Amino acid sequence: MKQKLKTKSGAKKRFRFSKTGKVKFAHAFGSHKFLSKRPDTKRKYRKVKIADDTNMLEMPRLMPYGR
Protein backbone atom coordinates (compact mmCIF):
# COMPACT_ATOMS: atom_id res chain seq x y z
CA MET A 1 0.00 0.00 0.00
CA LYS A 2 1.22 3.49 -0.82
CA GLN A 3 2.23 5.79 2.03
CA LYS A 4 0.32 8.97 2.80
CA LEU A 5 1.96 12.29 1.99
CA LYS A 6 2.80 14.52 4.93
CA THR A 7 1.82 18.17 5.16
CA LYS A 8 4.70 20.51 6.05
CA SER A 9 4.05 21.66 9.61
CA GLY A 10 5.33 25.19 8.91
CA ALA A 11 2.89 25.56 6.02
CA LYS A 12 -0.05 24.28 8.03
CA LYS A 13 0.60 26.96 10.67
CA ARG A 14 0.92 29.81 8.18
CA PHE A 15 -1.47 29.21 5.29
CA ARG A 16 -5.24 28.79 4.99
CA PHE A 17 -7.31 28.12 1.91
CA SER A 18 -10.19 30.31 0.79
CA LYS A 19 -13.39 28.77 -0.54
CA THR A 20 -12.28 29.50 -4.09
CA GLY A 21 -8.98 27.66 -3.56
CA LYS A 22 -6.68 30.65 -3.10
CA VAL A 23 -4.10 30.64 -0.31
CA LYS A 24 -4.42 33.26 2.44
CA PHE A 25 -1.69 34.26 4.86
CA ALA A 26 -0.78 37.08 7.25
CA HIS A 27 1.61 39.94 6.56
CA ALA A 28 5.16 39.69 7.85
CA PHE A 29 6.45 42.21 10.45
CA GLY A 30 2.99 42.78 11.96
CA SER A 31 3.18 41.19 15.39
CA HIS A 32 5.39 43.41 17.57
CA LYS A 33 7.46 46.64 17.73
CA PHE A 34 4.47 48.82 16.92
CA LEU A 35 5.89 51.98 18.49
CA SER A 36 8.24 52.50 15.57
CA LYS A 37 5.59 51.87 12.88
CA ARG A 38 3.27 54.41 11.31
CA PRO A 39 -0.51 53.98 11.75
CA ASP A 40 -1.11 53.35 8.05
CA THR A 41 1.57 50.66 8.08
CA LYS A 42 -0.04 48.96 11.07
CA ARG A 43 -3.41 49.11 9.33
CA LYS A 44 -1.89 47.46 6.26
CA TYR A 45 -0.53 44.59 8.38
CA ARG A 46 -4.05 43.72 9.62
CA LYS A 47 -5.22 42.71 6.15
CA VAL A 48 -4.92 39.18 4.83
CA LYS A 49 -2.69 38.58 1.83
CA ILE A 50 -3.40 36.22 -1.07
CA ALA A 51 -0.56 34.10 -2.45
CA ASP A 52 0.75 34.93 -5.90
CA ASP A 53 0.31 32.48 -8.79
CA THR A 54 4.02 31.69 -8.85
CA ASN A 55 3.87 30.65 -5.19
CA MET A 56 0.74 28.58 -5.80
CA LEU A 57 2.82 26.16 -7.89
CA GLU A 58 4.61 25.07 -4.70
CA MET A 59 1.47 24.57 -2.58
CA PRO A 60 0.63 20.97 -3.63
CA ARG A 61 4.03 19.85 -2.36
CA LEU A 62 3.72 21.76 0.92
CA MET A 63 0.07 20.91 1.59
CA PRO A 64 -0.90 17.88 -0.49
CA TYR A 65 -4.37 17.58 1.05
CA GLY A 66 -5.26 21.28 0.78
CA ARG A 67 -7.80 22.37 -1.78
N, C-alpha and C positions, 0 to 999 in steps of 0.2 A: 504494500500500500504506500502511496506517495505521502511524504511528510507535508504538514501544513506550513505555510509561509508565516514568518514572524513579522509583526509590525514593529518599526523602530520606536523605542520608548520615548526618545526625544521628540519625534514627530507627533506622537499621540498626545503629548502634553501641550504642543504649540499650535497645532492646526485643527480646524473643524471644517466640516463640509456644509455648504449651503444646500437648500433643497434643489437647486438647479445644478448641483455638482461642482460649483466653484469652491475654492479653498479659501477660508477666512483665517486671519491671524492678527495678532496685536502688533502695534508699532513698537519698534525698539526705542530705548532711552526714555520710556514713559513711566517708570515705576518709582524713582526717587530723585533726589537733588532738585527739587522744584523751586527752590529759592533763586537759583541762577537762571531760570527759564522764563521767557516772556509768556504772558497769558495766552496769546494766540498760538504759541507753540504747544502749550499744555492742552489747549482745546483740540489741536490737531492730533495729539497722541491718544485722545479718548476714542477716536473713530477706529473702526475695524478696517483693515486692509484686505484686498482681494489679491490672490497670487497671480502673477503674470503668466502668460501662456508658455513661455520658455521654462518656467519653474514647474508648470503642470506636467511636463514630460517626465519629471523625476518622481512624481507622487505615487504612481503604481508600485514602484520599488520600495518606497518608504512606508506606504500604507496600503498593502495589497487588498485589504478587505474594505477600504473606503469606497465611496460611491464612484 
